[in-house]
């Protein structure tokens, strides 16, 4: 595996990892979930297994995540989309004849859904694992818990709070990120065919305690996406 960075047009950097077999005709861009990293167990499985089948993999750290260059950039939705676009620009430049596909987990699937609905891109196949189709509702609730109220009090005082949902190392959540979520309802903005037809598949654990399986099922039904549900599995 090779670790490297890509510089975006705003001079922020994207930390990346790749494993590209010689002559790869397909390259998967892997986008991790909230609090995760490019070396997550899921991405590592892709890096370990797909190259043996002749498929390349490029994993990225989203802004505010990881421990390298990406960590220094504020977590904002447009910044996340820019990072995905930069990864695709890199792949297309280095391997112009390769087919590009997207593998995205949880928050990464939310970001990828926004990306393919709003930016010109080359890939037309995507796989969403435990997709956070209702990402805004994880932070913006009509009936927040006492802990959630405390976090928003902290946001008002400091301009940020840290949240991890028990999934990994907490990341810094700013007012800007909350405003981004409020303006980006994936159910309203998802339009994968606006920039050309796409083949999309989803997989979700029936016991997911982070992203409601019912919301994922509703999303899949609305957009006619084939979804595989795994009984007994969580997030």
MARZASE-484909 format. One record per residue (C-alpha): chain; x, y, z; residue in one letter; residue number from 0. Coordinates in Angstrom, 1 decimal. Example, Ala and Ser with C-alpha at 12.3 -4.5 7.8 and 13.67 -1.06 7.14 Angstrom:
@chain A, px 12.3, py -4.5, pz 7.8, res A, n 0
@chain A, px 13.7, py -1.1, pz 7.1, res S, n 1
//
This chain:
@chain A, px 0.0, py 0.0, pz 0.0, res X, n 0
@chain A, px 1.1, py 3.5, pz -0.7, res X, n 1
@chain A, px 0.3, py 6.6, pz 1.4, res X, n 2
@chain A, px 0.2, py 10.0, pz -0.2, res X, n 3
@chain A, px -1.6, py 13.4, pz -0.2, res X, n 4
@chain A, px -3.5, py 15.3, pz -2.8, res X, n 5
@chain A, px -3.6, py 19.1, pz -2.7, res X, n 6
@chain A, px -7.0, py 20.7, pz -3.4, res X, n 7
@chain A, px -7.5, py 24.0, pz -5.2, res X, n 8
@chain A, px -7.9, py 25.8, pz -1.9, res X, n 9
@chain A, px -4.5, py 24.3, pz -0.8, res X, n 10
@chain A, px -5.9, py 22.0, pz 1.8, res X, n 11
@chain A, px -4.6, py 18.4, pz 1.5, res X, n 12
@chain A, px -6.3, py 15.1, pz 1.3, res X, n 13
@chain A, px -4.5, py 12.2, pz 3.0, res X, n 14
@chain A, px -4.9, py 9.0, pz 0.8, res X, n 15
@chain A, px -3.9, py 5.4, pz 0.7, res X, n 16
@chain A, px -3.9, py 3.2, pz -2.4, res X, n 17
@chain A, px -3.3, py -0.3, pz -3.7, res X, n 18
@chain A, px -3.5, py -0.4, pz -7.5, res X, n 19
@chain A, px -2.6, py -3.6, pz -9.3, res X, n 20
@chain A, px -0.8, py -3.4, pz -12.6, res X, n 21
@chain A, px -3.3, py -3.0, pz -15.5, res X, n 22
@chain A, px -6.3, py -2.3, pz -13.2, res X, n 23
@chain A, px -9.3, py -1.6, pz -15.4, res X, n 24
@chain A, px -11.5, py -0.6, pz -12.4, res X, n 25
@chain A, px -10.6, py 1.6, pz -9.4, res X, n 26
@chain A, px -12.8, py 2.0, pz -6.3, res X, n 27
@chain A, px -12.7, py 5.3, pz -4.4, res X, n 28
@chain A, px -13.5, py 4.4, pz -0.7, res X, n 29
@chain A, px -15.1, py 7.0, pz 1.5, res X, n 30
@chain A, px -15.2, py 6.3, pz 5.2, res X, n 31
@chain A, px -17.9, py 7.1, pz 7.7, res X, n 32
@chain A, px -18.2, py 9.7, pz 10.5, res X, n 33
@chain A, px -15.3, py 9.5, pz 13.0, res X, n 34
@chain A, px -13.6, py 6.8, pz 10.8, res X, n 35
@chain A, px -10.4, py 6.9, pz 8.8, res X, n 36
@chain A, px -9.0, py 5.8, pz 5.5, res X, n 37
@chain A, px -7.5, py 2.7, pz 7.2, res X, n 38
@chain A, px -10.8, py 1.6, pz 8.8, res X, n 39
@chain A, px -11.4, py -2.1, pz 8.9, res X, n 40
@chain A, px -13.8, py -1.9, pz 6.1, res X, n 41
@chain A, px -11.4, py 0.0, pz 3.8, res X, n 42
@chain A, px -8.6, py -2.3, pz 4.8, res X, n 43
@chain A, px -10.7, py -5.3, pz 3.6, res X, n 44
@chain A, px -11.1, py -3.6, pz 0.2, res X, n 45
@chain A, px -7.3, py -2.8, pz 0.1, res X, n 46
@chain A, px -6.5, py -6.4, pz 0.9, res X, n 47
@chain A, px -9.0, py -8.2, pz -1.3, res X, n 48
@chain A, px -9.9, py -6.2, pz -4.4, res X, n 49
@chain A, px -6.4, py -5.8, pz -5.8, res X, n 50
@chain A, px -6.1, py -9.6, pz -5.9, res X, n 51
@chain A, px -9.1, py -9.5, pz -8.3, res X, n 52
@chain A, px -7.5, py -6.8, pz -10.5, res X, n 53
@chain A, px -9.4, py -3.9, pz -8.9, res X, n 54
@chain A, px -7.6, py -0.8, pz -7.5, res X, n 55
@chain A, px -8.6, py 0.9, pz -4.3, res X, n 56
@chain A, px -8.0, py 4.5, pz -3.2, res X, n 57
@chain A, px -9.1, py 5.5, pz 0.3, res X, n 58
@chain A, px -9.3, py 9.1, pz 1.5, res X, n 59
@chain A, px -9.5, py 10.8, pz 4.9, res X, n 60
@chain A, px -12.4, py 13.3, pz 5.0, res X, n 61
@chain A, px -11.8, py 16.8, pz 6.5, res X, n 62
@chain A, px -11.5, py 16.8, pz 10.3, res X, n 63
@chain A, px -10.7, py 13.1, pz 10.3, res X, n 64
@chain A, px -7.6, py 11.0, pz 10.6, res X, n 65
@chain A, px -4.3, py 12.2, pz 12.0, res X, n 66
@chain A, px -2.6, py 13.6, pz 8.9, res X, n 67
@chain A, px -3.2, py 16.5, pz 6.6, res X, n 68
@chain A, px -7.0, py 16.0, pz 6.3, res X, n 69
@chain A, px -7.4, py 16.4, pz 10.1, res X, n 70
@chain A, px -6.3, py 20.1, pz 9.8, res X, n 71
@chain A, px -9.2, py 21.1, pz 7.6, res X, n 72
@chain A, px -12.6, py 22.0, pz 9.2, res X, n 73
@chain A, px -15.3, py 19.5, pz 8.7, res X, n 74
@chain A, px -17.7, py 21.1, pz 6.3, res X, n 75
@chain A, px -19.9, py 19.4, pz 3.6, res X, n 76
@chain A, px -18.5, py 21.2, pz 0.7, res X, n 77
@chain A, px -15.0, py 20.5, pz 1.9, res X, n 78
@chain A, px -15.9, py 16.8, pz 2.1, res X, n 79
@chain A, px -17.3, py 16.9, pz -1.5, res X, n 80
@chain A, px -14.2, py 18.7, pz -2.6, res X, n 81
@chain A, px -12.0, py 15.9, pz -1.2, res X, n 82
@chain A, px -13.9, py 13.3, pz -3.0, res X, n 83
@chain A, px -13.7, py 15.3, pz -6.2, res X, n 84
@chain A, px -9.9, py 15.7, pz -5.7, res X, n 85
@chain A, px -9.5, py 11.9, pz -5.3, res X, n 86
@chain A, px -11.5, py 11.4, pz -8.5, res X, n 87
@chain A, px -9.4, py 14.0, pz -10.3, res X, n 88
@chain A, px -6.2, py 12.1, pz -9.2, res X, n 89
@chain A, px -7.5, py 8.7, pz -10.2, res X, n 90
@chain A, px -8.7, py 10.0, pz -13.6, res X, n 91
@chain A, px -5.4, py 11.7, pz -14.2, res X, n 92
@chain A, px -3.3, py 8.7, pz -13.3, res X, n 93
@chain A, px -5.5, py 6.0, pz -14.8, res X, n 94
@chain A, px -7.6, py 7.7, pz -17.5, res X, n 95
@chain A, px -8.8, py 4.5, pz -19.0, res X, n 96
@chain A, px -9.9, py 2.9, pz -15.7, res X, n 97
@chain A, px -13.6, py 2.7, pz -14.7, res X, n 98
@chain A, px -14.2, py 4.6, pz -11.5, res X, n 99
@chain A, px -16.6, py 3.2, pz -8.8, res X, n 100
@chain A, px -17.5, py 4.5, pz -5.3, res X, n 101
@chain A, px -17.7, py 2.5, pz -2.1, res X, n 102
@chain A, px -19.0, py 4.6, pz 0.7, res X, n 103
@chain A, px -19.9, py 3.9, pz 4.4, res X, n 104
@chain A, px -22.4, py 5.7, pz 6.6, res X, n 105
@chain A, px -21.6, py 9.5, pz 6.5, res X, n 106
@chain A, px -19.3, py 8.8, pz 3.5, res X, n 107
@chain A, px -22.4, py 7.5, pz 1.6, res X, n 108
@chain A, px -24.3, py 10.7, pz 2.5, res X, n 109
@chain A, px -21.3, py 12.8, pz 1.1, res X, n 110
@chain A, px -21.1, py 10.6, pz -2.0, res X, n 111
@chain A, px -24.8, py 10.9, pz -2.6, res X, n 112
@chain A, px -24.5, py 14.6, pz -2.6, res X, n 113
@chain A, px -21.4, py 14.5, pz -4.8, res X, n 114
@chain A, px -22.9, py 12.4, pz -7.6, res X, n 115
@chain A, px -26.0, py 14.6, pz -7.5, res X, n 116
@chain A, px -24.3, py 17.9, pz -7.8, res X, n 117
@chain A, px -20.8, py 17.6, pz -9.3, res X, n 118
@chain A, px -19.7, py 16.4, pz -12.7, res X, n 119
@chain A, px -17.9, py 13.1, pz -12.2, res X, n 120
@chain A, px -16.7, py 10.0, pz -14.1, res X, n 121
@chain A, px -17.9, py 7.2, pz -12.0, res X, n 122
@chain A, px -21.4, py 5.7, pz -12.5, res X, n 123
@chain A, px -21.5, py 2.8, pz -10.0, res X, n 124
@chain A, px -21.8, py 3.2, pz -6.2, res X, n 125
@chain A, px -22.2, py 0.9, pz -3.2, res X, n 126
@chain A, px -23.5, py 2.4, pz 0.0, res X, n 127
@chain A, px -22.9, py 0.5, pz 3.2, res X, n 128
@chain A, px -24.9, py 1.6, pz 6.3, res X, n 129
@chain A, px -25.7, py 4.8, pz 4.4, res X, n 130
@chain A, px -26.5, py 7.8, pz 6.7, res X, n 131
@chain A, px -29.3, py 8.9, pz 4.4, res X, n 132
@chain A, px -30.8, py 10.8, pz 7.3, res X, n 133
@chain A, px -27.5, py 12.4, pz 8.5, res X, n 134
@chain A, px -29.0, py 15.8, pz 9.5, res X, n 135
@chain A, px -31.4, py 14.1, pz 11.9, res X, n 136
@chain A, px -28.5, py 12.7, pz 14.0, res X, n 137
@chain A, px -27.8, py 16.3, pz 15.1, res X, n 138
@chain A, px -31.0, py 18.2, pz 14.5, res X, n 139
@chain A, px -33.8, py 16.8, pz 16.6, res X, n 140
@chain A, px -37.2, py 18.1, pz 17.7, res X, n 141
@chain A, px -36.8, py 16.3, pz 21.0, res X, n 142
@chain A, px -33.1, py 16.2, pz 21.9, res X, n 143
@chain A, px -31.8, py 14.3, pz 24.9, res X, n 144
@chain A, px -30.2, py 16.0, pz 27.9, res X, n 145
@chain A, px -26.8, py 15.1, pz 26.5, res X, n 146
@chain A, px -27.6, py 16.5, pz 23.1, res X, n 147
@chain A, px -28.9, py 19.7, pz 24.7, res X, n 148
@chain A, px -25.6, py 20.0, pz 26.6, res X, n 149
@chain A, px -23.6, py 19.6, pz 23.4, res X, n 150
@chain A, px -25.5, py 22.4, pz 21.7, res X, n 151
@chain A, px -25.0, py 24.6, pz 24.8, res X, n 152
@chain A, px -21.3, py 23.9, pz 24.4, res X, n 153
@chain A, px -21.6, py 24.8, pz 20.7, res X, n 154
@chain A, px -23.2, py 28.1, pz 21.6, res X, n 155
@chain A, px -20.4, py 28.8, pz 24.1, res X, n 156
@chain A, px -17.3, py 27.6, pz 22.2, res X, n 157
@chain A, px -18.4, py 27.4, pz 18.6, res X, n 158
@chain A, px -17.9, py 23.6, pz 18.5, res X, n 159
@chain A, px -18.4, py 20.4, pz 20.3, res X, n 160
@chain A, px -17.0, py 16.9, pz 19.8, res X, n 161
@chain A, px -19.1, py 13.9, pz 18.8, res X, n 162
@chain A, px -18.3, py 10.3, pz 18.1, res X, n 163
@chain A, px -21.6, py 8.4, pz 18.5, res X, n 164
@chain A, px -19.5, py 5.7, pz 20.2, res X, n 165
@chain A, px -18.1, py 4.7, pz 16.8, res X, n 166
@chain A, px -14.6, py 6.1, pz 16.9, res X, n 167
@chain A, px -12.4, py 9.0, pz 17.9, res X, n 168
@chain A, px -14.8, py 12.0, pz 18.3, res X, n 169
@chain A, px -14.5, py 14.7, pz 15.6, res X, n 170
@chain A, px -15.0, py 18.5, pz 16.0, res X, n 171
@chain A, px -18.5, py 19.6, pz 15.0, res X, n 172
@chain A, px -18.8, py 23.4, pz 14.3, res X, n 173
@chain A, px -21.7, py 25.7, pz 13.8, res X, n 174
@chain A, px -20.9, py 25.7, pz 10.1, res X, n 175
@chain A, px -21.2, py 21.9, pz 9.9, res X, n 176
@chain A, px -24.6, py 22.0, pz 11.7, res X, n 177
@chain A, px -25.8, py 24.7, pz 9.2, res X, n 178
@chain A, px -24.5, py 22.6, pz 6.3, res X, n 179
@chain A, px -26.5, py 19.6, pz 7.6, res X, n 180
@chain A, px -29.7, py 21.7, pz 7.9, res X, n 181
@chain A, px -29.4, py 22.7, pz 4.3, res X, n 182
@chain A, px -28.7, py 19.2, pz 2.9, res X, n 183
@chain A, px -31.5, py 16.8, pz 3.1, res X, n 184
@chain A, px -30.4, py 13.8, pz 1.0, res X, n 185
@chain A, px -34.0, py 12.7, pz 0.5, res X, n 186
@chain A, px -34.6, py 16.0, pz -1.3, res X, n 187
@chain A, px -31.3, py 16.5, pz -3.0, res X, n 188
@chain A, px -30.4, py 13.0, pz -4.2, res X, n 189
@chain A, px -30.6, py 12.9, pz -8.0, res X, n 190
@chain A, px -28.1, py 10.4, pz -9.4, res X, n 191
@chain A, px -29.5, py 10.5, pz -12.9, res X, n 192
@chain A, px -29.2, py 14.3, pz -13.3, res X, n 193
@chain A, px -25.6, py 13.8, pz -14.5, res X, n 194
@chain A, px -26.1, py 10.5, pz -16.3, res X, n 195
@chain A, px -27.5, py 7.0, pz -15.3, res X, n 196
@chain A, px -26.0, py 5.3, pz -12.3, res X, n 197
@chain A, px -26.0, py 1.8, pz -10.9, res X, n 198
@chain A, px -26.3, py 2.0, pz -7.1, res X, n 199
@chain A, px -26.7, py -0.8, pz -4.5, res X, n 200
@chain A, px -27.1, py -0.5, pz -0.7, res X, n 201
@chain A, px -26.4, py -2.8, pz 2.3, res X, n 202
@chain A, px -27.7, py -2.3, pz 5.8, res X, n 203
@chain A, px -27.7, py -4.1, pz 9.1, res X, n 204
@chain A, px -31.2, py -4.9, pz 10.4, res X, n 205
@chain A, px -30.0, py -4.0, pz 14.0, res X, n 206
@chain A, px -28.2, py -0.8, pz 13.1, res X, n 207
@chain A, px -28.6, py 1.5, pz 16.2, res X, n 208
@chain A, px -26.9, py 4.5, pz 14.6, res X, n 209
@chain A, px -28.8, py 4.8, pz 11.2, res X, n 210
@chain A, px -32.4, py 3.6, pz 11.4, res X, n 211
@chain A, px -32.7, py 0.7, pz 9.0, res X, n 212
@chain A, px -36.3, py 1.9, pz 8.2, res X, n 213
@chain A, px -34.9, py 5.2, pz 6.9, res X, n 214
@chain A, px -32.5, py 3.4, pz 4.7, res X, n 215
@chain A, px -35.3, py 1.2, pz 3.4, res X, n 216
@chain A, px -37.4, py 4.2, pz 2.7, res X, n 217
@chain A, px -34.6, py 5.9, pz 0.8, res X, n 218
@chain A, px -33.9, py 2.7, pz -1.2, res X, n 219
@chain A, px -37.6, py 2.4, pz -2.1, res X, n 220
@chain A, px -37.9, py 6.1, pz -3.1, res X, n 221
@chain A, px -35.0, py 6.0, pz -5.5, res X, n 222
@chain A, px -35.5, py 2.4, pz -6.7, res X, n 223
@chain A, px -32.2, py 1.2, pz -5.3, res X, n 224
@chain A, px -31.5, py -2.5, pz -4.6, res X, n 225
@chain A, px -30.9, py -2.9, pz -0.9, res X, n 226
@chain A, px -29.6, py -6.0, pz 0.9, res X, n 227
@chain A, px -30.5, py -6.2, pz 4.6, res X, n 228
@chain A, px -28.4, py -8.4, pz 6.9, res X, n 229
@chain A, px -30.4, py -9.8, pz 9.9, res X, n 230
@chain A, px -28.6, py -9.4, pz 13.2, res X, n 231
@chain A, px -26.0, py -7.0, pz 12.0, res X, n 232
@chain A, px -25.5, py -3.5, pz 13.3, res X, n 233
@chain A, px -23.8, py -0.4, pz 12.0, res X, n 234
//
